[in-house]
């Protein structure tokens, strides 16, 4: 038996231009990380989100704080967050950051972009800042209830303390003149 169904094929285009690579970062969920710590969704207050959008950065592997000198720290600023939101996945809150990476940055052009553009899932993310208030969780770690956040680090996946993080290049479909964001987390 043969079935035929009408379909419209839409071209999927990667959102990359000469100056920016548009990305989506799965930044955090409430699961335990490798150190038995977790950040509750309530810690991502409207003030934390707004500070990240107004002054925060996307950096490479927390080097804005750990770089050997001022030039290395400045070069580690690899992108800009443009949106910070929460979605429910299987009934659990997940924090996402949409933003873009700066073309011309050596970390972006030589290290991160080739992997992301090829579809590699070998990049993770890590919240940068401080835990301001926490409680002990049932596993002996900390359960953060209040944080200060000034950056989100893109790091090799094996170094991400929370293994449930990810980074991908945003793609869009253009159908009927509309652009729809697609991601695969």
Residue frames relative to the residue before (quaternion, step in Angstrom):
aa qw qx qy qz dx dy dz
X 1.0000 0.0000 0.0000 0.0000 0.00 0.00 0.00
X 0.1698 -0.7848 0.5902 0.0829 3.62 -0.91 0.88
X 0.1550 -0.7716 0.6125 0.0738 3.52 -1.02 0.84
X 0.0890 -0.7715 0.6279 0.0511 3.56 -1.06 0.73
X 0.0138 -0.7931 0.6087 -0.0151 3.53 -0.91 0.92
X 0.4465 -0.6785 0.4972 0.3048 3.59 -0.86 0.82
X 0.0156 0.8003 -0.5983 0.0362 3.57 -1.03 0.76
X 0.2605 -0.7166 0.6216 0.1795 3.50 -1.22 0.55
X 0.2387 -0.7693 0.5762 0.1382 3.58 -0.72 1.02
X 0.1162 -0.7846 0.6077 0.0396 3.53 -0.86 0.99
X 0.4110 -0.7005 0.5266 0.2511 3.53 -0.94 0.88
X 0.2718 -0.7411 0.5939 0.1555 3.56 -0.95 0.93
X 0.0776 -0.8147 0.5744 0.0142 3.56 -0.73 1.03
X 0.4269 -0.6772 0.5415 0.2567 3.52 -1.01 0.89
X 0.3631 -0.7409 0.5239 0.2114 3.57 -0.91 0.91
X 0.3153 0.7048 -0.5533 0.3124 3.52 0.18 1.39
X 0.0171 0.7701 -0.6372 -0.0249 3.55 -1.03 0.72
X 0.7733 -0.3705 0.2364 0.4571 3.59 -1.25 -0.17
X 0.7891 0.3406 -0.1575 0.4863 3.59 1.10 -0.65
X 0.8075 0.2109 -0.0754 0.5457 3.59 1.15 -0.56
X 0.1432 -0.7057 0.6812 0.1322 3.49 -1.34 0.52
X 0.2748 -0.7796 0.5434 0.1467 3.58 -0.48 1.18
X 0.0339 -0.8256 0.5613 -0.0471 3.55 -0.75 1.09
X 0.2118 -0.7068 0.6510 0.1781 3.49 -1.42 0.23
X 0.1546 -0.7878 0.5942 0.0486 3.54 -0.86 1.05
X 0.2373 -0.6957 0.6577 0.1646 3.54 -0.92 0.95
X 0.1802 -0.8793 0.4387 0.0449 3.53 0.04 1.41
X 0.8121 -0.1169 0.1376 0.5549 3.58 0.90 -0.82
X 0.0164 -0.7258 0.6842 0.0686 3.49 -1.34 0.42
X 0.6381 -0.5736 0.3557 0.3704 3.59 -1.18 0.11
X 0.4370 0.7062 -0.4665 0.3044 3.60 1.20 0.12
X 0.5975 -0.5546 0.4374 0.3795 3.55 -1.27 0.39
X 0.3243 -0.7205 0.5720 0.2203 3.54 -1.06 0.74
X 0.7456 -0.4223 0.2766 0.4351 3.58 -1.27 -0.07
X 0.6790 0.4399 -0.2874 0.5128 3.59 1.28 -0.20
X 0.5046 -0.6725 0.3793 0.3863 3.58 1.37 0.25
X 0.5066 0.5977 -0.4479 0.4306 3.58 1.16 0.59
X 0.0099 -0.7763 0.6272 0.0621 3.54 -1.31 0.28
X 0.3171 -0.7130 0.5929 0.1988 3.54 -1.27 0.48
X 0.3399 -0.7433 0.5420 0.1953 3.55 -0.69 1.10
X 0.6085 -0.5828 0.3918 0.3695 3.58 -1.09 0.65
X 0.5950 0.5860 -0.3640 0.4125 3.61 1.12 -0.61
X 0.5800 0.5896 -0.3734 0.4202 3.61 1.20 -0.40
X 0.6603 0.4730 -0.2992 0.5008 3.59 1.22 -0.50
X 0.0353 -0.8419 0.5374 -0.0346 3.54 0.53 1.27
X 0.6706 -0.4646 0.3675 0.4466 3.60 -1.23 0.18
X 0.6358 0.5316 -0.3303 0.4517 3.60 1.07 -0.71
X 0.6298 0.5199 -0.3275 0.4753 3.60 1.01 -0.81
X 0.6640 0.5037 -0.3011 0.4634 3.58 0.90 -0.93
X 0.6853 0.4915 -0.2938 0.4500 3.58 0.85 -0.96
X 0.6208 0.5328 -0.3427 0.4618 3.60 1.00 -0.77
X 0.6449 0.5161 -0.3239 0.4613 3.59 0.94 -0.85
X 0.6943 0.4699 -0.2845 0.4649 3.58 0.92 -0.84
X 0.7034 0.4657 -0.2673 0.4657 3.60 1.05 -0.72
X 0.8483 0.1279 -0.0081 0.5138 3.60 0.88 -0.94
X 0.5756 0.6294 -0.3672 0.3710 3.58 1.21 -0.40
X 0.2354 -0.7652 0.5856 0.1270 3.54 -1.30 0.35
X 0.3772 -0.6120 0.6212 0.3119 3.48 -1.41 0.14
X 0.0251 -0.8263 0.5627 -0.0038 3.58 -0.68 0.99
X 0.5073 -0.6272 0.4959 0.3215 3.52 -1.32 0.22
X 0.8762 -0.1565 0.0768 0.4492 3.57 -0.72 1.17
X 0.6372 -0.5663 0.3062 0.4236 3.61 1.03 0.85
X 0.3657 0.7702 -0.4670 0.2342 3.61 1.16 0.36
X 0.5078 0.6191 -0.4530 0.3921 3.64 1.17 -0.14
X 0.7295 0.3654 -0.2261 0.5322 3.57 1.22 -0.41
X 0.7726 0.3709 -0.1777 0.4837 3.57 1.09 -0.66
X 0.4084 0.7368 -0.4681 0.2668 3.60 1.22 -0.06
X 0.5917 -0.6163 0.4039 0.3270 3.56 -1.17 0.63
X 0.8020 0.0162 0.0115 0.5970 3.60 1.10 -0.60
X 0.7366 -0.4379 0.2847 0.4296 3.57 -1.31 0.18
X 0.6471 0.5205 -0.3280 0.4503 3.61 0.96 -0.79
X 0.6569 0.5010 -0.3074 0.4723 3.58 0.94 -0.85
X 0.6494 0.5087 -0.3154 0.4690 3.59 1.00 -0.81
X 0.6717 0.4898 -0.2980 0.4690 3.60 0.94 -0.85
X 0.6546 0.5144 -0.3091 0.4598 3.59 0.98 -0.82
X 0.6149 0.5695 -0.3369 0.4289 3.59 1.17 -0.56
X 0.5438 0.5504 -0.4228 0.4719 3.63 1.24 -0.11
X 0.0302 -0.8642 0.4998 -0.0487 3.53 -0.11 1.34
X 0.8372 0.0594 -0.0157 0.5435 3.58 1.17 -0.21
X 0.3849 -0.7030 0.5644 0.1979 3.48 -1.44 0.12
X 0.3387 -0.7204 0.5595 0.2308 3.60 -0.85 0.90
X 0.1560 -0.8077 0.5636 0.0747 3.60 -1.01 0.79
X 0.7856 0.0614 -0.0384 0.6145 3.59 1.21 -0.33
X 0.0642 -0.7770 0.6262 -0.0032 3.57 -1.06 0.79
X 0.1708 0.8153 -0.5232 0.1797 3.57 -0.36 1.19
X 0.3517 -0.7098 0.5742 0.2069 3.52 -1.35 0.31
X 0.0440 -0.7561 0.6522 0.0320 3.55 -1.14 0.77
X 0.4048 -0.6768 0.5489 0.2771 3.54 -1.22 0.45
X 0.0412 -0.7614 0.6469 0.0079 3.54 -0.97 0.93
X 0.8239 -0.0809 -0.0083 0.5609 3.54 -0.58 1.18
X 0.7170 -0.4713 0.2334 0.4575 3.55 1.03 0.88
X 0.6618 0.4857 -0.3043 0.4832 3.60 1.27 0.02
X 0.4755 -0.6901 0.4621 0.2901 3.61 -0.96 0.82
X 0.0565 -0.7711 0.6342 -0.0010 3.55 -1.04 0.92
X 0.3095 -0.7569 0.5540 0.1562 3.56 -0.94 0.97
X 0.0726 -0.7938 0.6038 0.0069 3.56 -0.93 0.99
X 0.1113 -0.7500 0.6470 0.0802 3.52 -1.20 0.65
X 0.1700 -0.7452 0.6395 0.0825 3.52 -0.89 1.05
X 0.2086 0.7805 -0.5696 0.1511 3.58 -0.98 0.75
X 0.3663 -0.7096 0.5354 0.2750 3.52 -1.20 -0.46
X 0.3808 -0.6814 0.5818 0.2284 3.51 -1.29 0.61
X 0.4448 -0.7049 0.4984 0.2386 3.54 -1.11 0.79
X 0.3479 -0.6987 0.5890 0.2094 3.57 -0.72 1.10
X 0.7053 0.4235 -0.3298 0.4631 3.57 -1.06 0.70
X 0.5829 0.5372 -0.3797 0.4770 3.57 1.24 -0.31
X 0.5024 -0.6941 0.4145 0.3066 3.63 -0.73 0.98
X 0.6302 0.5169 -0.3496 0.4621 3.63 1.02 -0.65
X 0.6594 0.5037 -0.3043 0.4678 3.57 1.00 -0.84
X 0.7556 0.4393 -0.2362 0.4246 3.57 0.60 -1.16
X 0.7745 0.3687 -0.2088 0.4697 3.59 0.91 -0.81
X 0.7913 0.3366 -0.1522 0.4872 3.60 1.08 -0.63
X 0.7952 0.3541 -0.1841 0.4565 3.57 0.53 -1.17
X 0.6825 0.5321 -0.3066 0.3962 3.60 0.74 -1.06
X 0.6559 0.5089 -0.3580 0.4273 3.65 0.75 -0.80
X 0.6716 0.4923 -0.3000 0.4654 3.58 0.97 -0.78
X 0.6843 0.4843 -0.2938 0.4592 3.57 0.83 -0.97
X 0.6774 0.5042 -0.2982 0.4450 3.56 0.90 -0.92
X 0.6712 0.4750 -0.3065 0.4796 3.60 1.14 -0.49
X 0.5566 -0.6258 0.3798 0.3929 3.57 1.31 -0.09
X 0.3444 0.7607 -0.4880 0.2541 3.58 1.24 0.23
X 0.2553 -0.7562 0.5839 0.1486 3.55 -1.09 0.76
X 0.4349 0.7341 -0.4198 0.3093 3.58 1.18 0.52
X 0.5978 0.5241 -0.3794 0.4733 3.59 1.21 0.47
X 0.1065 -0.7788 0.6167 0.0424 3.53 -1.05 0.86
X 0.3597 -0.7160 0.5537 0.2267 3.54 -1.31 -0.15
X 0.0987 -0.7823 0.6136 0.0431 3.51 -1.27 0.46
X 0.4392 -0.6909 0.5158 0.2525 3.56 -0.88 1.01
X 0.1467 -0.7960 0.5837 0.0645 3.57 -0.92 0.93
X 0.4950 0.6190 -0.4902 0.3627 3.56 -0.87 0.96
X 0.5579 -0.5852 0.4552 0.3730 3.57 -0.96 -0.89
X 0.3920 -0.6320 0.6083 0.2774 3.51 -1.32 0.50
X 0.1882 -0.8189 0.5353 0.0866 3.60 -0.57 1.12
X 0.7844 0.0173 -0.0064 0.6199 3.58 1.14 -0.60
X 0.0938 0.7940 -0.5929 0.0959 3.55 -0.98 0.86
X 0.2493 -0.7006 0.6410 0.1899 3.46 -1.42 0.20
X 0.5359 -0.5787 0.4873 0.3748 3.54 -1.21 0.39
X 0.2724 -0.7521 0.5700 0.1877 3.58 -0.92 0.82
X 0.7091 -0.4944 0.3099 0.3959 3.58 -1.28 0.24
X 0.6840 0.4676 -0.2856 0.4816 3.61 1.26 -0.17
X 0.6155 -0.5788 0.3304 0.4207 3.58 1.29 0.25
X 0.6015 0.5512 -0.3585 0.4538 3.58 1.27 0.02
X 0.5791 -0.5732 0.4527 0.3621 3.53 -1.35 -0.22
X 0.2030 -0.7278 0.6456 0.1107 3.51 -1.16 0.82
X 0.2467 -0.8095 0.5185 0.1223 3.59 -0.21 1.32
X 0.1277 -0.7945 0.5919 0.0456 3.54 -0.89 1.02
X 0.7697 0.1198 -0.0838 0.6214 3.58 1.28 -0.30
X 0.0016 0.8128 -0.5813 0.0386 3.57 -0.85 0.99
X 0.2433 -0.6551 0.6757 0.2345 3.49 -1.44 0.19
X 0.0366 -0.8102 0.5847 -0.0198 3.57 -0.77 1.02
X 0.0254 -0.8250 0.5645 -0.0041 3.58 -0.74 1.05
X 0.8003 0.0606 -0.0879 0.5901 3.58 1.27 -0.01
X 0.2313 -0.6913 0.6562 0.1949 3.46 -1.39 0.26
X 0.2402 -0.7910 0.5495 0.1214 3.57 -0.68 1.07
X 0.2384 -0.6896 0.6593 0.1812 3.51 -1.15 0.74
X 0.0277 0.8110 -0.5747 0.1062 3.52 -0.72 1.14
X 0.6093 -0.5050 0.4123 0.4514 3.61 -1.12 0.34
X 0.6104 -0.6121 0.3590 0.3520 3.59 -0.93 0.92
X 0.6596 0.5183 -0.3323 0.4311 3.61 0.93 -0.75
X 0.6802 0.4714 -0.2943 0.4781 3.62 1.20 -0.38
X 0.5200 0.6378 -0.4222 0.3802 3.61 1.22 -0.32
X 0.4221 -0.7251 0.4845 0.2478 3.58 -0.65 1.10
X 0.7133 0.3122 -0.2170 0.5887 3.58 1.11 -0.68
X 0.3073 -0.7958 0.4914 0.1756 3.61 -0.38 1.18
X 0.6282 0.5446 -0.3356 0.4429 3.61 1.26 -0.15
X 0.5081 0.6114 -0.4441 0.4132 3.57 1.12 0.61
X 0.0018 -0.7980 0.6024 -0.0173 3.55 -1.24 0.40
X 0.1676 -0.7450 0.6352 0.1157 3.53 -1.34 0.33
X 0.1040 0.7891 -0.6036 0.0454 3.55 -1.02 0.76
X 0.5321 -0.5828 0.5063 0.3476 3.50 -1.31 0.48
X 0.4177 -0.6973 0.5189 0.2645 3.56 -0.93 0.88
X 0.1329 -0.7525 0.6404 0.0767 3.52 -1.11 0.75
X 0.1277 -0.7873 0.5965 0.0892 3.55 -1.19 0.45
X 0.2722 -0.7065 0.6261 0.1865 3.52 -1.27 0.54
X 0.1916 -0.7726 0.5939 0.1174 3.53 -0.94 0.82
X 0.1556 0.7753 -0.5926 0.1536 3.56 -0.29 1.26
X 0.8357 0.0336 -0.0786 0.5424 3.58 -0.81 1.00
X 0.6959 -0.4932 0.2733 0.4448 3.57 1.04 0.73
X 0.6191 0.5342 -0.3511 0.4562 3.58 1.26 -0.03
X 0.2687 -0.7373 0.5946 0.1750 3.54 -1.14 0.63
X 0.0762 -0.7996 0.5957 -0.0021 3.57 -0.71 1.09
X 0.3805 -0.7325 0.5205 0.2186 3.54 -0.79 1.03
X 0.1013 -0.7769 0.6192 0.0521 3.56 -1.01 0.85
X 0.0997 0.7638 -0.6374 0.0195 3.56 -1.06 0.73
X 0.3878 -0.7704 0.4837 0.1487 3.53 -1.23 0.58
X 0.3192 0.7528 -0.5290 0.2268 3.65 1.11 0.33
